[in-house]
Amino acid sequence: MLKDNKLRMLSFLVFALVAGVSSVSHAKTLKVCYDQWPPMTIFPTKEAPERGVVIDMVEQIYSSKGYALEYFEVPLARGLDMVAEGLCDMLPEYLYSKNSEKGFVYAGEASFSYATAFVVRKSDSWRYQGIQSLSGKRIATGPGWDYSSISAGYQHYIDDPANSDFVEVIAGYDDVVDRIIQMIKEDRVDLYADNDLVLQYVLNQLDLNDDLRIVRPGLEKKLVEMPIFSKKIPTEKRQELINIWNQGRLAMRGEKERALLSKYKVSL
């Protein structure tokens, strides 16, 4: 009898182990590509493990539905390629455009619609009052950065060869905005336009609120950023992932959204 009980217990343990392994092998995994755009999306380090407002949001929404998330921290262009190739299931923030590439599908709900703003030196009384107010100002931007969805006039101004002496293109991997902000402080350029939350975060992180100031309002339209999902995912599965995002993002409006922003010391 004792031997029978031991055999039963051994059989139960083997069954439980096999079931557990089977469960793990069939766990739902969401592969997420994203680029560095603090505080919305951040490449974590051992000293600073946080991934940013939008990644926290993605984590909460999909983990509540039983998904384990696998992250790929890559430049934006590489992330877009990986989504198109099916190496990533989604990229949480990409500029919305009706004429975008065809390797992905947009979600229905934006991650955020961002107001833009400018940053200038504290001593500079400049305010944005249309394209004419840019005359004579040294403007910083990054290589290939596209502002046309928020201001066609601003994009035309920085692209115009006649203004090339007043447009400084700052290249780099993941610290371009930080370097631009330092250049404004050092009087090497005069102004820079970006997402208001990004500017708040960078000035806080660099402890430059006494030297620089954020100028509002910024450019004419809001910057609408949307999650994108790979077309390599079977249609039914992709729609399920999109529905989870859409419903989850709607549910996070209000207090939950404010709490996430507050964690990174920024506010809408």
Accessible surface in RSA format (square Angstrom, percent):
REM  Atomic radii and reference values for relative SASA: ProtOr
REM  Chains: A
REM  Algorithm: Lee & Richards
REM  Probe-radius: 1.40
REM  Slices: 20
REM RES _ NUM      All-atoms   Total-Side   Main-Chain    Non-polar    All polar
REM                ABS   REL    ABS   REL    ABS   REL    ABS   REL    ABS   REL
RES MET A   1   170.84  88.5 131.29  86.9  39.54  94.2 115.53  98.2  55.30  73.3
RES LEU A   2   125.35  69.8 120.22  86.0   5.13  12.9 121.50  85.3   3.85  10.4
RES LYS A   3   152.55  74.4 148.35  91.0   4.20  10.0  92.96  83.7  59.59  63.5
RES ASP A   4    68.29  47.8  66.34  66.0   1.95   4.6   9.15  21.5  59.14  59.0
RES ASN A   5    69.19  47.7  63.99  61.8   5.20  12.5  20.79  50.0  48.40  46.8
RES LYS A   6   134.58  65.7 126.95  77.9   7.63  18.2  79.13  71.2  55.45  59.1
RES LEU A   7    94.11  52.4  93.31  66.8   0.80   2.0  93.84  65.9   0.27   0.7
RES ARG A   8   146.74  61.6 138.11  70.4   8.64  20.6  70.91  96.9  75.83  46.0
RES MET A   9   115.30  59.7 112.06  74.2   3.25   7.7 102.76  87.4  12.55  16.6
RES LEU A  10   105.29  58.6 103.65  74.2   1.64   4.1 104.76  73.6   0.53   1.4
RES SER A  11    71.51  60.4  61.89  82.6   9.62  22.2  36.97  78.7  34.54  48.4
RES PHE A  12   128.00  64.0 122.25  75.7   5.75  15.0 127.64  77.4   0.35   1.0
RES LEU A  13    98.81  55.0  94.68  67.7   4.12  10.4  94.91  66.7   3.90  10.5
RES VAL A  14    80.79  53.2  79.58  72.0   1.21   2.9  80.77  70.2   0.02   0.1
RES PHE A  15   141.48  70.8 137.04  84.9   4.44  11.6 141.33  85.7   0.16   0.5
RES ALA A  16    45.49  41.8  33.57  51.8  11.92  27.1  37.72  53.1   7.76  20.6
RES LEU A  17   123.86  69.0 117.51  84.1   6.35  16.0 123.51  86.7   0.35   0.9
RES VAL A  18    92.65  61.0  90.12  81.6   2.53   6.1  92.15  80.1   0.50   1.4
RES ALA A  19    45.57  41.9  34.65  53.5  10.92  24.8  41.33  58.2   4.24  11.2
RES GLY A  20    33.49  41.3   0.00   N/A  33.49  41.3  32.90  90.3   0.60   1.3
RES VAL A  21    93.00  61.2  89.15  80.7   3.86   9.3  91.48  79.5   1.52   4.1
RES SER A  22    50.18  42.4  45.69  61.0   4.50  10.4  24.92  53.1  25.26  35.4
RES SER A  23    74.43  62.9  60.74  81.1  13.69  31.5  33.06  70.4  41.38  58.0
RES VAL A  24   117.17  77.1 106.58  96.5  10.59  25.5 109.22  94.9   7.94  21.5
RES SER A  25    79.76  67.4  40.51  54.1  39.26  90.4  46.13  98.2  33.63  47.1
RES HIS A  26   143.99  78.7 120.37  83.7  23.63  60.4  91.76  94.6  52.24  60.8
RES ALA A  27    59.13  54.4  34.01  52.5  25.12  57.1  43.23  60.9  15.90  42.1
RES LYS A  28    83.23  40.6  75.51  46.3   7.72  18.4  54.13  48.7  29.10  31.0
RES THR A  29    65.21  46.4  43.25  43.8  21.96  52.3  23.70  31.8  41.51  62.7
RES LEU A  30     0.81   0.4   0.81   0.6   0.00   0.0   0.81   0.6   0.00   0.0
RES LYS A  31    82.40  40.2  82.40  50.6   0.00   0.0  27.72  25.0  54.67  58.2
RES VAL A  32     0.00   0.0   0.00   0.0   0.00   0.0   0.00   0.0   0.00   0.0
RES CYS A  33     0.00   0.0   0.00   0.0   0.00   0.0   0.00   0.0   0.00   0.0
RES TYR A  34     1.11   0.5   1.11   0.6   0.00   0.0   1.11   0.8   0.00   0.0
RES ASP A  35    29.69  20.8  29.50  29.4   0.19   0.4   3.84   9.0  25.84  25.8
RES GLN A  36    48.80  27.3  28.49  20.8  20.31  48.4   4.50   9.6  44.30  33.6
RES TRP A  37    45.15  18.1  44.77  21.7   0.38   0.9  36.94  19.7   8.21  13.3
RES PRO A  38    30.65  22.3  30.61  27.9   0.04   0.1  30.61  25.3   0.04   0.2
RES PRO A  39     0.00   0.0   0.00   0.0   0.00   0.0   0.00   0.0   0.00   0.0
RES MET A  40     0.00   0.0   0.00   0.0   0.00   0.0   0.00   0.0   0.00   0.0
RES THR A  41     2.81   2.0   2.81   2.8   0.00   0.0   1.67   2.2   1.13   1.7
RES ILE A  42    19.65  11.2  19.65  14.6   0.00   0.0  19.65  14.1   0.00   0.0
RES PHE A  43    32.34  16.2  25.67  15.9   6.67  17.4  25.67  15.6   6.67  19.1
RES PRO A  44    34.86  25.4  16.59  15.1  18.27  66.4  16.71  13.8  18.14 112.8
RES THR A  45    75.51  53.7  62.28  63.1  13.24  31.6  69.39  93.2   6.12   9.3
RES LYS A  46   198.72  96.9 162.37  99.6  36.35  86.5 115.31 103.8  83.41  88.8
RES GLU A  47   152.40  87.5 116.23  87.9  36.17  86.1  74.12 143.4  78.28  63.9
RES ALA A  48    57.46  52.8  53.20  82.1   4.26   9.7  56.67  79.8   0.79   2.1
RES PRO A  49    90.50  66.0  78.92  71.9  11.58  42.1  79.43  65.6  11.08  68.8
RES GLU A  50    77.02  44.2  74.60  56.4   2.42   5.8  32.28  62.4  44.74  36.5
RES ARG A  51    58.54  24.6  57.45  29.3   1.09   2.6  12.70  17.4  45.84  27.8
RES GLY A  52     0.00   0.0   0.00   N/A   0.00   0.0   0.00   0.0   0.00   0.0
RES VAL A  53     0.00   0.0   0.00   0.0   0.00   0.0   0.00   0.0   0.00   0.0
RES VAL A  54     0.00   0.0   0.00   0.0   0.00   0.0   0.00   0.0   0.00   0.0
RES ILE A  55     1.48   0.8   1.48   1.1   0.00   0.0   1.48   1.1   0.00   0.0
RES ASP A  56    20.26  14.2  17.97  17.9   2.29   5.4   7.07  16.6  13.19  13.2
RES MET A  57     0.00   0.0   0.00   0.0   0.00   0.0   0.00   0.0   0.00   0.0
RES VAL A  58     0.00   0.0   0.00   0.0   0.00   0.0   0.00   0.0   0.00   0.0
RES GLU A  59    68.55  39.4  68.55  51.9   0.00   0.0  32.49  62.9  36.06  29.4
RES GLN A  60    86.74  48.5  78.61  57.5   8.13  19.3  36.22  77.1  50.52  38.3
RES ILE A  61     9.79   5.6   4.55   3.4   5.24  12.6   9.22   6.6   0.57   1.6
RES TYR A  62     0.00   0.0   0.00   0.0   0.00   0.0   0.00   0.0   0.00   0.0
RES SER A  63    51.95  43.9  35.70  47.6  16.26  37.4  21.53  45.8  30.43  42.6
RES SER A  64    85.96  72.6  45.84  61.2  40.12  92.4  49.08 104.5  36.89  51.7
RES LYS A  65   108.59  53.0  96.43  59.2  12.16  28.9  47.99  43.2  60.59  64.5
RES GLY A  66    50.74  62.6   0.00   N/A  50.74  62.6  32.86  90.2  17.88  40.0
RES TYR A  67    10.20   4.8   1.87   1.1   8.33  21.7   2.87   2.2   7.33   9.0
RES ALA A  68    56.22  51.7  48.06  74.2   8.16  18.6  55.33  77.9   0.89   2.3
RES LEU A  69    28.73  16.0   0.53   0.4  28.19  70.9   0.95   0.7  27.78  74.8
RES GLU A  70    75.76  43.5  71.67  54.2   4.10   9.8  30.95  59.9  44.81  36.6
RES TYR A  71    41.35  19.3  16.90   9.6  24.45  63.6  16.56  12.4  24.78  30.5
RES PHE A  72    56.81  28.4  52.51  32.5   4.30  11.2  56.81  34.4   0.00   0.0
RES GLU A  73    67.57  38.8  45.12  34.1  22.44  53.4   6.51  12.6  61.06  49.9
RES VAL A  74    22.49  14.8  22.23  20.1   0.26   0.6  22.48  19.5   0.01   0.0
RES PRO A  75    60.67  44.2  53.51  48.8   7.16  26.0  60.67  50.1   0.00   0.0
RES LEU A  76    67.84  37.8  63.19  45.2   4.64  11.7  63.52  44.6   4.31  11.6
RES ALA A  77    71.31  65.6  64.83 100.0   6.48  14.7  67.37  94.9   3.95  10.5
RES ARG A  78    99.41  41.7  96.24  49.1   3.18   7.6  40.73  55.7  58.68  35.6
RES GLY A  79     0.12   0.1   0.00   N/A   0.12   0.1   0.12   0.3   0.00   0.0
RES LEU A  80    18.60  10.4  16.51  11.8   2.08   5.2  17.13  12.0   1.47   3.9
RES ASP A  81    69.68  48.8  68.02  67.7   1.66   3.9   6.56  15.4  63.12  62.9
RES MET A  82    16.61   8.6  16.61  11.0   0.00   0.0  15.02  12.8   1.60   2.1
RES VAL A  83     0.00   0.0   0.00   0.0   0.00   0.0   0.00   0.0   0.00   0.0
RES ALA A  84    37.47  34.5  29.53  45.6   7.94  18.1  29.63  41.7   7.84  20.8
RES GLU A  85    89.58  51.4  68.90  52.1  20.68  49.2  38.60  74.7  50.98  41.6
RES GLY A  86    31.64  39.0   0.00   N/A  31.64  39.0   5.29  14.5  26.35  59.0
RES LEU A  87    84.68  47.2  79.04  56.5   5.64  14.2  81.93  57.5   2.75   7.4
RES CYS A  88     0.32   0.2   0.00   0.0   0.32   0.8   0.12   0.3   0.20   0.2
RES ASP A  89    27.82  19.5  27.72  27.6   0.09   0.2   1.43   3.4  26.39  26.3
RES MET A  90     0.00   0.0   0.00   0.0   0.00   0.0   0.00   0.0   0.00   0.0
RES LEU A  91     1.53   0.9   1.53   1.1   0.00   0.0   1.53   1.1   0.00   0.0
RES PRO A  92     0.40   0.3   0.40   0.4   0.00   0.0   0.40   0.3   0.00   0.0
RES GLU A  93    10.57   6.1   5.97   4.5   4.60  10.9   5.87  11.3   4.70   3.8
RES TYR A  94    36.72  17.1  35.44  20.2   1.28   3.3  11.10   8.3  25.63  31.6
RES LEU A  95    38.03  21.2  35.52  25.4   2.52   6.3  35.52  24.9   2.52   6.8
RES TYR A  96    88.70  41.4  80.72  45.9   7.98  20.8  48.85  36.7  39.86  49.1
RES SER A  97    43.03  36.4  35.45  47.3   7.58  17.5  24.47  52.1  18.55  26.0
RES LYS A  98   174.35  85.1 145.87  89.5  28.48  67.8  94.71  85.3  79.63  84.8
RES ASN A  99   136.73  94.3 108.93 105.3  27.80  66.9  30.36  73.1 106.38 102.8
RES SER A 100    17.46  14.8   5.94   7.9  11.52  26.5  10.08  21.5   7.38  10.3
RES GLU A 101   103.95  59.7  90.69  68.6  13.26  31.6  50.67  98.0  53.28  43.5
RES LYS A 102   145.99  71.2 135.11  82.9  10.87  25.9 101.07  91.0  44.92  47.8
RES GLY A 103    22.27  27.5   0.00   N/A  22.27  27.5  17.97  49.3   4.30   9.6
RES PHE A 104    12.08   6.0   3.39   2.1   8.69  22.6   3.39   2.1   8.69  24.9
RES VAL A 105    45.55  30.0  41.92  37.9   3.63   8.8  45.55  39.6   0.00   0.0
RES TYR A 106    41.33  19.3  28.58  16.3  12.75  33.2  28.58  21.5  12.75  15.7
RES ALA A 107     4.81   4.4   0.00   0.0   4.81  10.9   0.16   0.2   4.65  12.3
RES GLY A 108    56.10  69.2   0.00   N/A  56.10  69.2  30.44  83.5  25.66  57.5
RES GLU A 109    37.93  21.8  37.13  28.1   0.80   1.9   2.73   5.3  35.20  28.7
RES ALA A 110    24.76  22.8  15.07  23.3   9.68  22.0  15.07  21.2   9.68  25.6
RES SER A 111     0.08   0.1   0.00   0.0   0.08   0.2   0.00   0.0   0.08   0.1
RES PHE A 112     9.53   4.8   5.14   3.2   4.38  11.4   9.53   5.8   0.00   0.0
RES SER A 113    50.86  43.0  36.21  48.3  14.65  33.8  19.42  41.4  31.44  44.0
RES TYR A 114     1.24   0.6   0.37   0.2   0.87   2.3   1.24   0.9   0.00   0.0
RES ALA A 115    48.95  45.0  41.73  64.4   7.22  16.4  43.42  61.1   5.53  14.7
RES THR A 116     8.25   5.9   1.40   1.4   6.85  16.3   1.40   1.9   6.85  10.3
RES ALA A 117     0.01   0.0   0.00   0.0   0.01   0.0   0.01   0.0   0.00   0.0
RES PHE A 118     0.10   0.1   0.10   0.1   0.00   0.0   0.10   0.1   0.00   0.0
RES VAL A 119     0.00   0.0   0.00   0.0   0.00   0.0   0.00   0.0   0.00   0.0
RES VAL A 120     0.00   0.0   0.00   0.0   0.00   0.0   0.00   0.0   0.00   0.0
RES ARG A 121    41.90  17.6  41.74  21.3   0.15   0.4  19.08  26.1  22.81  13.8
RES LYS A 122   109.28  53.3  94.40  57.9  14.89  35.4  63.83  57.4  45.46  48.4
RES SER A 123   106.44  89.9  66.25  88.4  40.19  92.6  57.19 121.8  49.26  69.0
RES ASP A 124    23.10  16.2  15.80  15.7   7.30  17.3  13.15  30.9   9.95   9.9
RES SER A 125   103.65  87.6  81.29 108.5  22.36  51.5  51.33 109.3  52.32  73.3
RES TRP A 126    25.28  10.1  15.76   7.6   9.52  22.4  24.87  13.3   0.41   0.7
RES ARG A 127   113.10  47.5 106.53  54.3   6.57  15.6  42.83  58.5  70.27  42.6
RES TYR A 128    20.75   9.7   9.02   5.1  11.73  30.5   9.02   6.8  11.73  14.5
RES GLN A 129   130.85  73.2 114.28  83.5  16.57  39.4  37.21  79.2  93.64  71.0
RES GLY A 130    21.16  26.1   0.00   N/A  21.16  26.1  17.53  48.1   3.63   8.1
RES ILE A 131    51.69  29.4  49.00  36.5   2.69   6.5  49.00  35.3   2.69   7.3
RES GLN A 132   133.11  74.4 112.81  82.4  20.30  48.3  72.75 154.9  60.36  45.8
RES SER A 133    24.04  20.3   8.63  11.5  15.41  35.5  19.26  41.0   4.78   6.7
RES LEU A 134     0.00   0.0   0.00   0.0   0.00   0.0   0.00   0.0   0.00   0.0
RES SER A 135    86.57  73.2  65.92  88.0  20.65  47.6  29.67  63.2  56.91  79.7
RES GLY A 136    48.80  60.2   0.00   N/A  48.80  60.2  25.62  70.3  23.18  51.9
RES LYS A 137    43.54  21.2  43.54  26.7   0.00   0.0  20.39  18.4  23.15  24.7
RES ARG A 138    79.17  33.2  79.17  40.4   0.00   0.0  38.37  52.4  40.80  24.7
RES ILE A 139     0.03   0.0   0.00   0.0   0.03   0.1   0.00   0.0   0.03   0.1
RES ALA A 140     0.05   0.0   0.00   0.0   0.05   0.1   0.00   0.0   0.05   0.1
RES THR A 141     6.12   4.4   6.12   6.2   0.00   0.0   5.63   7.6   0.49   0.7
RES GLY A 142     2.56   3.2   0.00   N/A   2.56   3.2   0.00   0.0   2.56   5.7
RES PRO A 143    69.81  50.9  52.94  48.3  16.87  61.3  56.25  46.4  13.56  84.3
RES GLY A 144    81.59 100.6   0.00   N/A  81.59 100.6  44.00 120.8  37.58  84.2
RES TRP A 145    85.88  34.5  74.09  35.9  11.80  27.7  59.37  31.7  26.51  43.0
RES ASP A 146    81.44  57.0  61.16  60.9  20.28  48.0  24.25  57.1  57.19  57.0
RES TYR A 147    16.15   7.5  15.83   9.0   0.32   0.8  15.71  11.8   0.43   0.5
RES SER A 148    52.90  44.7  41.49  55.4  11.41  26.3  24.73  52.7  28.16  39.5
RES SER A 149    45.29  38.3  25.66  34.2  19.63  45.2  36.31  77.3   8.99  12.6
RES ILE A 150     7.43   4.2   7.42   5.5   0.01   0.0   7.42   5.3   0.01   0.0
RES SER A 151     7.58   6.4   1.76   2.3   5.82  13.4   5.69  12.1   1.89   2.6
RES ALA A 152    73.15  67.3  61.86  95.5  11.29  25.7  62.77  88.4  10.38  27.5
RES GLY A 153    32.90  40.6   0.00   N/A  32.90  40.6  25.27  69.3   7.63  17.1
RES TYR A 154     0.11   0.1   0.11   0.1   0.00   0.0   0.00   0.0   0.11   0.1
RES GLN A 155    26.26  14.7  26.26  19.2   0.00   0.0  14.34  30.5  11.93   9.0
RES HIS A 156   125.45  68.6 120.91  84.0   4.53  11.6  83.87  86.4  41.58  48.4
RES TYR A 157    27.75  13.0  26.17  14.9   1.57   4.1  22.92  17.2   4.83   5.9
RES ILE A 158    19.06  10.8   5.41   4.0  13.65  32.9   5.41   3.9  13.65  37.0
RES ASP A 159    90.30  63.3  66.69  66.4  23.62  55.8  28.13  66.2  62.17  62.0
RES ASP A 160    42.99  30.1  38.02  37.8   4.97  11.7   5.93  14.0  37.06  37.0
RES PRO A 161   113.87  83.0  99.79  91.0  14.08  51.2 105.22  86.9   8.65  53.7
RES ALA A 162    88.75  81.6  48.78  75.3  39.97  90.9  61.93  87.2  26.82  71.0
RES ASN A 163    24.46  16.9  24.40  23.6   0.06   0.1   0.06   0.1  24.40  23.6
RES SER A 164    70.05  59.2  54.71  73.0  15.35  35.4  38.42  81.8  31.63  44.3
RES ASP A 165   134.89  94.5 100.82 100.4  34.07  80.6  28.69  67.5 106.20 105.9
RES PHE A 166    81.39  40.7  79.68  49.4   1.71   4.5  81.33  49.3   0.06   0.2
RES VAL A 167    23.37  15.4   6.96   6.3  16.41  39.5   7.64   6.6  15.74  42.7
RES GLU A 168    81.42  46.7  79.46  60.1   1.97   4.7   6.28  12.2  75.14  61.3
RES VAL A 169    82.25  54.1  58.02  52.5  24.23  58.4  58.02  50.4  24.23  65.7
RES ILE A 170    12.38   7.0  10.77   8.0   1.60   3.9  12.38   8.9   0.00   0.0
RES ALA A 171    66.08  60.8  54.89  84.7  11.19  25.5  55.16  77.7  10.92  28.9
RES GLY A 172    48.89  60.3   0.00   N/A  48.89  60.3  22.27  61.1  26.62  59.6
RES TYR A 173   139.80  65.3 106.25  60.4  33.56  87.3  93.99  70.6  45.81  56.5
RES ASP A 174    63.47  44.5  44.21  44.0  19.26  45.5   8.19  19.3  55.27  55.1
RES ASP A 175    60.58  42.4  58.22  58.0   2.36   5.6  22.91  53.9  37.67  37.6
RES VAL A 176    12.39   8.2  10.32   9.3   2.07   5.0  10.32   9.0   2.07   5.6
RES VAL A 177    23.06  15.2  21.71  19.7   1.36   3.3  21.71  18.9   1.36   3.7
RES ASP A 178    57.00  39.9  56.60  56.3   0.40   1.0  10.25  24.1  46.76  46.6
RES ARG A 179    88.20  37.0  86.39  44.0   1.81   4.3  50.78  69.4  37.42  22.7
RES ILE A 180     0.00   0.0   0.00   0.0   0.00   0.0   0.00   0.0   0.00   0.0
RES ILE A 181     0.00   0.0   0.00   0.0   0.00   0.0   0.00   0.0   0.00   0.0
RES GLN A 182    63.29  35.4  63.29  46.3   0.00   0.0  26.09  55.5  37.20  28.2
RES MET A 183    16.21   8.4  16.21  10.7   0.00   0.0  10.92   9.3   5.29   7.0
RES ILE A 184     0.00   0.0   0.00   0.0   0.00   0.0   0.00   0.0   0.00   0.0
RES LYS A 185    94.42  46.1  76.95  47.2  17.46  41.6  31.22  28.1  63.20  67.3
RES GLU A 186    94.58  54.3  68.09  51.5  26.50  63.1  39.55  76.5  55.03  44.9
RES ASP A 187    78.07  54.7  69.39  69.1   8.68  20.5  19.49  45.9  58.58  58.4
RES ARG A 188   136.73  57.4 121.42  61.9  15.31  36.5  42.38  57.9  94.34  57.2
RES VAL A 189     0.97   0.6   0.97   0.9   0.00   0.0   0.97   0.8   0.00   0.0
RES ASP A 190    11.14   7.8  11.10  11.1   0.03   0.1   0.80   1.9  10.34  10.3
RES LEU A 191     0.62   0.3   0.62   0.4   0.00   0.0   0.62   0.4   0.00   0.0
RES TYR A 192     1.80   0.8   1.80   1.0   0.00   0.0   0.00   0.0   1.80   2.2
RES ALA A 193     1.47   1.4   0.73   1.1   0.74   1.7   0.73   1.0   0.74   2.0
RES ASP A 194    15.22  10.7   9.47   9.4   5.76  13.6   6.71  15.8   8.51   8.5
RES ASN A 195     0.65   0.4   0.36   0.3   0.29   0.7   0.00   0.0   0.65   0.6
RES ASP A 196    16.54  11.6  16.54  16.5   0.00   0.0   5.86  13.8  10.68  10.7
RES LEU A 197     3.40   1.9   3.40   2.4   0.00   0.0   3.40   2.4   0.00   0.0
RES VAL A 198     1.31   0.9   1.31   1.2   0.00   0.0   1.31   1.1   0.00   0.0
RES LEU A 199     0.00   0.0   0.00   0.0   0.00   0.0   0.00   0.0   0.00   0.0
RES GLN A 200    30.10  16.8  26.87  19.6   3.22   7.7  14.21  30.2  15.89  12.0
RES TYR A 201    30.00  14.0  30.00  17.1   0.00   0.0  12.27   9.2  17.72  21.8
RES VAL A 202     5.82   3.8   5.29   4.8   0.53   1.3   5.82   5.1   0.00   0.0
RES LEU A 203     1.73   1.0   1.73   1.2   0.00   0.0   1.73   1.2   0.00   0.0
RES ASN A 204    60.85  42.0  41.00  39.6  19.86  47.8  15.94  38.4  44.92  43.4
RES GLN A 205   118.47  66.2  86.46  63.2  32.02  76.2  17.28  36.8 101.20  76.8
RES LEU A 206    49.00  27.3  31.14  22.3  17.87  44.9  35.43  24.9  13.57  36.5
RES ASP A 207   120.65  84.5 107.57 107.1  13.08  30.9  27.60  65.0  93.05  92.8
RES LEU A 208     6.77   3.8   6.77   4.8   0.00   0.0   6.77   4.8   0.00   0.0
RES ASN A 209    67.10  46.3  64.92  62.7   2.19   5.3  29.60  71.2  37.50  36.3
RES ASP A 210   129.14  90.5 108.29 107.8  20.84  49.3  30.81  72.5  98.32  98.1
RES ASP A 211    56.34  39.5  46.91  46.7   9.43  22.3   7.54  17.7  48.81  48.7
RES LEU A 212     1.50   0.8   0.12   0.1   1.38   3.5   0.12   0.1   1.38   3.7
RES ARG A 213    57.78  24.3  53.48  27.3   4.29  10.2  33.84  46.2  23.94  14.5
RES ILE A 214    31.34  17.8  12.79   9.5  18.54  44.7  12.79   9.2  18.54  50.3
RES VAL A 215     0.94   0.6   0.48   0.4   0.46   1.1   0.94   0.8   0.00   0.0
RES ARG A 216   109.89  46.1 103.53  52.8   6.36  15.1  49.08  67.1  60.81  36.9
RES PRO A 217    98.77  72.0  93.17  84.9   5.60  20.4  98.36  81.2   0.41   2.5
RES GLY A 218     8.43  10.4   0.00   N/A   8.43  10.4   0.09   0.2   8.34  18.7
RES LEU A 219    12.97   7.2   0.53   0.4  12.44  31.3   0.53   0.4  12.44  33.5
RES GLU A 220   107.26  61.6  68.15  51.6  39.11  93.1  62.14 120.2  45.12  36.8
RES LYS A 221   135.44  66.1 128.21  78.7   7.23  17.2  78.98  71.1  56.46  60.1
RES LYS A 222   123.02  60.0 110.70  67.9  12.32  29.3  60.20  54.2  62.82  66.9
RES LEU A 223    20.28  11.3  20.28  14.5   0.00   0.0  20.28  14.2   0.00   0.0
RES VAL A 224    51.89  34.1  50.43  45.7   1.47   3.5  50.43  43.8   1.47   4.0
RES GLU A 225    16.98   9.7  16.98  12.8   0.00   0.0   0.10   0.2  16.87  13.8
RES MET A 226    16.59   8.6  16.59  11.0   0.00   0.0  13.04  11.1   3.55   4.7
RES PRO A 227     0.00   0.0   0.00   0.0   0.00   0.0   0.00   0.0   0.00   0.0
RES ILE A 228     0.00   0.0   0.00   0.0   0.00   0.0   0.00   0.0   0.00   0.0
RES PHE A 229     0.00   0.0   0.00   0.0   0.00   0.0   0.00   0.0   0.00   0.0
RES SER A 230     0.18   0.1   0.18   0.2   0.00   0.0   0.18   0.4   0.00   0.0
RES LYS A 231   104.51  51.0  85.47  52.4  19.04  45.3  47.19  42.5  57.32  61.1
RES LYS A 232   140.80  68.7 111.74  68.6  29.05  69.2  58.43  52.6  82.36  87.7
RES ILE A 233    17.71  10.1  12.76   9.5   4.95  11.9  15.78  11.4   1.93   5.2
RES PRO A 234    97.06  70.7  85.67  78.1  11.39  41.4  97.06  80.1   0.00   0.0
RES THR A 235    98.50  70.1  92.48  93.8   6.03  14.4  63.02  84.7  35.48  53.6
RES GLU A 236   152.42  87.5 142.61 107.9   9.81  23.4  61.50 118.9  90.92  74.2
RES LYS A 237    69.94  34.1  66.55  40.8   3.39   8.1  57.24  51.5  12.71  13.5
RES ARG A 238    30.44  12.8  30.44  15.5   0.00   0.0   0.08   0.1  30.37  18.4
RES GLN A 239    87.34  48.8  87.00  63.6   0.35   0.8  37.06  78.9  50.29  38.1
RES GLU A 240    71.88  41.3  67.37  51.0   4.51  10.7  31.87  61.7  40.01  32.7
RES LEU A 241     3.49   1.9   3.49   2.5   0.00   0.0   3.49   2.4   0.00   0.0
RES ILE A 242     8.17   4.6   8.17   6.1   0.00   0.0   8.17   5.9   0.00   0.0
RES ASN A 243    59.10  40.8  58.34  56.4   0.75   1.8  10.06  24.2  49.04  47.4
RES ILE A 244    18.55  10.6  16.54  12.3   2.01   4.8  17.34  12.5   1.21   3.3
RES TRP A 245     0.00   0.0   0.00   0.0   0.00   0.0   0.00   0.0   0.00   0.0
RES ASN A 246    29.31  20.2  29.31  28.3   0.00   0.0  11.22  27.0  18.09  17.5
RES GLN A 247   117.39  65.6 110.28  80.6   7.11  16.9  44.09  93.9  73.30  55.6
RES GLY A 248    15.51  19.1   0.00   N/A  15.51  19.1  14.70  40.3   0.81   1.8
RES ARG A 249    11.24   4.7  11.24   5.7   0.00   0.0   2.74   3.7   8.51   5.2
RES LEU A 250    82.96  46.2  71.24  51.0  11.72  29.5  71.54  50.2  11.42  30.7
RES ALA A 251    68.32  62.8  41.89  64.7  26.43  60.1  54.38  76.6  13.95  36.9
RES MET A 252     8.93   4.6   8.93   5.9   0.00   0.0   8.28   7.0   0.65   0.9
RES ARG A 253   143.39  60.2 126.38  64.4  17.01  40.5  43.81  59.9  99.58  60.4
RES GLY A 254    28.06  34.6   0.00   N/A  28.06  34.6  23.55  64.6   4.51  10.1
RES GLU A 255   119.09  68.4 114.40  86.5   4.69  11.2  62.47 120.8  56.62  46.2
RES LYS A 256   121.47  59.3 116.29  71.4   5.18  12.3  72.02  64.8  49.45  52.7
RES GLU A 257    21.13  12.1  21.02  15.9   0.11   0.3   0.00   0.0  21.13  17.3
RES ARG A 258   137.04  57.5 133.29  67.9   3.75   8.9  62.79  85.8  74.25  45.0
RES ALA A 259    56.75  52.2  43.66  67.4  13.09  29.8  50.68  71.4   6.07  16.1
RES LEU A 260    11.74   6.5  11.27   8.1   0.47   1.2  11.69   8.2   0.05   0.1
RES LEU A 261     2.82   1.6   2.82   2.0   0.00   0.0   2.82   2.0   0.00   0.0
RES SER A 262    72.98  61.7  61.33  81.8  11.65  26.8  26.96  57.4  46.02  64.5
RES LYS A 263    98.04  47.8  68.88  42.3  29.16  69.4  59.18  53.3  38.86  41.4
RES TYR A 264    16.62   7.8   9.69   5.5   6.93  18.0  14.08  10.6   2.54   3.1
RES LYS A 265   159.01  77.6 139.79  85.8  19.22  45.8 104.08  93.7  54.93  58.5
RES VAL A 266     8.04   5.3   0.00   0.0   8.04  19.4   3.61   3.1   4.43  12.0
RES SER A 267    71.19  60.2  68.28  91.1   2.92   6.7  39.03  83.1  32.17  45.1
RES LEU A 268   130.51  72.7  64.44  46.1  66.08 166.1  93.89  65.9  36.63  98.6
END  Absolute sums over single chains surface
CHAIN  1 A    14355.3      11818.8       2536.5       8316.2       6039.1
END  Absolute sums over all chains
TOTAL         14355.3      11818.8       2536.5       8316.2       6039.1
